[in-house]
Amino acid sequence: MTIKRLEQQIQFIIEIDKLKQIVRQTYLTDASRRENSVEHSWHLAVMAMVLAEHANDSDIDMIRVIKMVLVHDIVEIDAGDTFLYDDEHSESKIDRELAAADRLFSLLPADQAEIFRNLWDEFEARETKEAKFAFALDHLQPMLHNVITQGKAWQKHGIKKSQVIKKNSPMQEGSASLWDYISDLLDYSVEEGYLAE
């Protein structure tokens, strides 16, 4: 191992600490504050371990899923967090995140840069069974938080059930059972007044 390689790795590790400063729209389950992107990624990694049996495919590579959910939001250091229901800001999301992926992953030594970039690209393409399950987890988590916080972020932004379904229903490609579960909770949220019909 060369000193240059180690220095590149350390520089990347220092740089990704900035992800702790990216605040998402999702509130913690106690509704005390909004979570940051590192908390979100950690939560998804643990969810992958706990909910693995609910993936549509039983032969899924769960280590790959965990890697994807840990890497997928690193680009927010440069691109910022794009609120799922912000259609206007979403138009520039792809370009912002591609530029961020180019810069951030290139901080690593070339072989590791390729590994991280491939994981990020795989998550974004949502074509593999692992990426589809990672996507399902990424979308399940904020919906669960909204139900638990009585729709705090949904209400703050005036979100309706039809919007939630439109943006999140592709998660059934990774886990039909998790989609069925959260669908019931969406109905409950409407009944309780957490989410507008």
N, C-alpha and C positions, 0 to 999 in steps of 0.2 A: 504494500500500500504506500502510495506517495503522499507527501505532505500536501501537495496541491489538491489531490482527491479529497483528503480529509477536510481541508479548508473549504472546498466547494460544498461538501455535505454539511459542515457546521454553518456556513452562510445560509444555506437553504433552511436549516432548522431554526436559525434566528429569524429569518424572513417570515416563516409560516406562523411565528408567534403573533404576528399582526392579525391573524384570523380571529383572535380573541377580542379584537376591537370591532368586529363586524356584528352589528346588532340586527337581529331578524325581527319580523313582525309577530312571531309566535311568543306568547307569554309562558312563563314557567307555570307548572300546574297549580301553584299557590297564588298565581296572578300578581305576584309582587313586582315583577319586572319582566322585560322581554329577554329571551335567551340570546346568547351570541352563537356564532357559527361553529365554534369549537364544541360547545356544549351540545349543539344539535348533532354534529358528526359523531361524537362519543356516544350519544344516546342511540343513534342508528346502529352503531357497531354492536352495542349490547343487545338491541332489539333483534339484530340478525342472528345472534347466538340463541336467543330465547325463542324466537318465532320461526326458526329454520324449518320445522316440520310443516309449516303452513305454505311453503313455496309450492307452486303448481308442479314443479319437477322434483322428484325425490332424489335424483342423482346430482343435485346442484353443488357446485364448488363454493361452500360457504366462506372459506378463507378469501376467495376472490371477491365475494360480495362484501365482506368486511373491509377489504382493502379499498374497494370502490367507494363505499360510504365514507371512509376516512379521507379520501383524496378528492371527492367530487366538488367540494365547496372551497378548496384552496384558492381557486381563481377569484373568489370574492374579495381577496386582499386588494386586487387592482380593480375588479369590475363592480364591486359592491354587491349587496344582496338585492335581488329583484323580487319584489312581492309578487307572488303567483298570480294575483288577480289584477295587477297593474298592466293592462294591455298596452298602453302607450309606452311605458318604459321597457316592456318586454320586446318591442321591435328592435331595439339596439343591443339586446342581451347577447345574442350569438357573437356579434363582432367584438363586443367588449370582453366576453369570456375567452374567445379564441386568442385575442391579443394577450390577455392575462396568462393563459396557459403557455403560450410561446415564451413569455418572459420568465415566469416563475419556475417552470419545470426545467428550463435551460440553465438554471443556477446549479443544478445537480451535475455530477459527472455524466457523460453521454449515455452510458448503459442504463443508469438509474433514471435519467431524464426520459428515456424511451419507455421504460416500464411505467412510470407515473403517468406520462402522457397517454399511453395506450389504455390504462385504467380509466382515465378521465374521458377519453374518446369513446370507450366502450359504454360507460355510463350514459353519456349524452346520446349515443346512437340508439340505445335501448333495443338492441336486436338479440342479444344473447339471453339465455334464461337467467343468468346471474344478474345482468343489468336490469332485466325486467323485475326481478325480486328486489333489487336495491332501490329501484324507482318506487315500488310499492311501499317499502319502508319509509322512504323519503317523504311520501305523501300521507301515509298513515299518521305519522308522528304529529304534525301540526293540527290535523283534524282531531286527534285524541285530545290534544291540549285545549283546543277550542271547546270541545264538549265539556271537559273538566272545569274550565274557567267560565262556563256558562256563556260561551260565544263572545268572549271579550274582544278578540281581534276581528272576528266576523262583524260584530256590531260597530266597532270603531270605523270600519271601512264600508259599512253598508252592504255586506256580501249576502247574496241570496243562495238558496239551496241549489237552484239550477246552475249557478256559476260553480259551486263546489263540485257538483256532479260532472260538469263539462271538463273541468281542469283535472279532476282526480280519478275519474272512472278508468283511464288506461292502466291503473294499478292492478286491475283484475288479470292483466296479462302475466303478472308475476305471482299473484295470489288471489284466486277467486274467493277463498274463504275469508281473507282479511277484508276484501272489498264488501262481501256480504255482511260481515260484522260491522264495519263502519257505516254501511248504508242504513242498517237498523238504528245506529246511533244518530245519523243525520235526521231520520224520521222523528226520533225522540227529541232531538234538538229543536226541531220545528214545533212540535207539540208543547215543549217547555218555553218557547219564545226566545231561545238562544240564537236561532237562525231564522231569517225571514224566508217565507215560502216564495 
